Amino acid sequence: MANAESVRLQVFSLNCWGIRYLSKHCSQRYAMLGDMLCKKEHDIVLLQEVWSEKDYLSLKQKLASCHPHSHYFKSGVIGSGLAIFSKHRIHDTFLYRYSLNGYPYMAHHGDWFGGKAVGMAVLSIGSLIANIYVTHLHAEYCRDKDPYLPHRVVQAWELQQFIRHTSAGADLVILGGDLNMHPQDLGNRLLRTSTGLRDSYLETAKFDGCEDGMTLIADNPFISKNEILPFEKGLRIDYILYKGSPKVNIYCDYMCTTKGSVPDHPFPYSDHEALTAELRLETHTPSEAQSDKKLWKHDSAAGKVAELVDIMTEARTEVKVGLHCAERMRYTATRTGVMGLALLFLELAIAAVPYLALGAEQPFPLTSFYMLAGLCFAILLTTFLLYIFKTMELKSLQGAEDQMRLAIGSLQEKLRGFPLAQPHSTQRRPPEGLEPSAFDPEE
Amino acid sequence: MANAESVRLQVFSLNCWGIRYLSKHCSQRYAMLGDMLCKKEHDIVLLQEVWSEKDYLSLKQKLASCHPHSHYFKSGVIGSGLAIFSKHRIHDTFLYRYSLNGYPYMAHHGDWFGGKAVGMAVLSIGSLIANIYVTHLHAEYCRDKDPYLPHRVVQAWELQQFIRHTSAGADLVILGGDLNMHPQDLGNRLLRTSTGLRDSYLETAKFDGCEDGMTLIADNPFISKNEILPFEKGLRIDYILYKGSPKVNIYCDYMCTTKGSVPDHPFPYSDHEALTAELRLETHTPSEAQSDKKLWKHDSAAGKVAELVDIMTEARTEVKVGLHCAERMRYTATRTGVMGLALLFLELAIAAVPYLALGAEQPFPLTSFYMLAGLCFAILLTTFLLYIFKTMELKSLQGAEDQMRLAIGSLQEKLRGFPLAQPHSTQRRPPEGLEPSAFDPEE
């Protein structure tokens, strides 16, 4: 392109595994990370699982000269764990808390207490407006039988909604984080197809890192083999995704990951591998881009929309599975609660016998009476809390399902508008950076 | 304008007061409302406090022919109570749940259980993309000493963030709902100044309705005088706000409210008055608008930014007040919890005396022992839950304060960029529909 201007952007992303006193070598790893970030001077640093604000503040202090702009996203009981450091000015930030995020009674999994969310920062890079997103979705503890799958699908749904709706004014979009989803997982396909975001690992011209871009690997000393079963070598669940706009094309020239260890150090930065992507932004006049865009749009748009309808239908099915589970649990809670109440009445009735039939002996030893009553109250309280929680879960799942149904209907309507819809015709690639969202309203 | 095209849009908004079995004449009022909406055929109907999905579904059935498109926003334990009915196709919806919304232990106020949120629907009106928002903020129960003020300010903050960040791609923006804020309240100023939304009551060419556009009036038979004290006649807390874009100018030609009663009916639709705004959209080519925009932009932009900085600083102060209250409450909860624990240990120690000093008599009657232990556990559980809840509240308040600080810093930076900043110079009005957000990034 004749009057194209080129800017380079280095983006770094890492799940820091920063649980103070519980994660191994936590403070040493933060110190190592801080040193490395100071030296490498990436443009944008996206961190997840920075659970303690103290660690964020000490990083902030250390990076003050190379990354003068930063933000820590607060949410939930413990926090969202999300932080961003930037060379470029942060103008504005916004946080979206996912409506579903596991269960408080699964305390050993801890996700609920983290208040998972997606953080957004609006940066100006030269004359460009960049929307930067950082997120961390619910972990997958068991791939075969994953009770959190509907929650993660709803999180992916809300993530794509948030990005799609907030990025219309941006010249470029970057998302970094631990998605806890494999590249071909439902939520990942949903996210990429509906937003048009591209995976830097798949797009990069040059890659240096773990096999298949894996970010949770068996070679990492903090990983136990059980965690990554049934995958022997590891998984790819951390990503840097990006997309341009009519004004900017983005190319990924180089990408690398750490490989389970850090030279000259006894251990790696985290149990996850760190990702670095070198992006090249090419700005040009929108008019050129628009004409390019029109050239290919009709060719691939129908295919994209049809693909998105398929993915959304799959997601909706998954949400329905979650709905059934939550309904069953709520029903069980209700039944147990009623039984607790019945037991309490029975006990009170038996205890009342001596007062009604004078002379009859009190059949209950006092100790058992109080213990049984305590049990009944505990049952009632637990089932009541569970009922409230499950109702909230149901509302969120139903809400997501309604939104999906509406979006599918709207996309199908759009599909009918295409004169010669050729589903999944993806032979012709659009020019870089012009990947549209299949949601783009037609005019 | 030479090639301007004009479209009319009727928008209706009402807080339905739809608590089944508790609100007076609930089902009759819904029936009346349904009949009226069928007859009037507004383009867009925005309802709040539709607490029961059944009521939404029966309205949906009734309005199927005149308002074929609709959406009910689900959230929280009871729901968000928000619904939208539309003549125009709804393509997409999105819900943002406010991070703060009162307290679960203030059950008699009930706001927490409602899961307050802002719902968004993307409509196509001819060739235009319209972002329609409907919301309901936390109620004000006592104006003089309002413990919920920081929560409402944070809700207004999140509302303006949500609208600002999601509406960049829209040709027009409409917000309807019960804001529970007077026209000059902090949250209202924050919302209007940062988004550039205009109040249809203030902008309308012709108005027919209650004095000063009031929407909660003493003449309404469902209102008790105590509710609206210290205001004798009533308050204005329900709004229809709008803004255009470089492509569309919006004018409000006519606005009306109900006046406490409905002709030929024994009672009004709700305890709030219903609002109807007749908007006129004028589309034109963006290039014309751009040149118009440039003409006045430098004049008023600095004033707008300075005004917004002032309002945000005020909002930040209010959030800080909330922070102090929440911190004090959490401290009290911690102290009470520690005392409960100490009491439990003391009791166990006394009860253990007979076992340690053989022959000593058990000083505790069993009943008192169990009752005291029960009390200790109740204290521990309550203070623990309160501690968790207050921590979450603190996190959200801190998060909002951080975001405000960052935004103020960014605006101040921008202000320094203006060559001749004249704070509050609002003599010249921009052309209709071109009201910018003070947040618009400069290029």
Interface residues (C-beta under 8 A of the other chain):
Chain A: H71 Y72 F73 K74 S75 G76 V77 G79 R89 I90 H91 D92 T93 F94 L95 Y96 R97 S99 G115 M120 V122 S124 S127 I129 Q161 F162 H165 T166 A168 G169 A170 L366 T367 Y370 G374 I388 T391 M392 K395 S396 Q398 G399 D402 Q403 L406 A407 S410 E413 F439 P441 E443
Chain B: H71 Y72 F73 K74 S75 G76 V77 G79 R89 I90 H91 D92 T93 F94 L95 Y96 R97 S99 G115 M120 V122 S124 S127 I129 Q161 F162 H165 T166 A168 G169 A170 L366 T367 Y370 G374 I388 T391 M392 K395 S396 Q398 G399 D402 Q403 L406 A407 S410 E413 F439 P441 E443
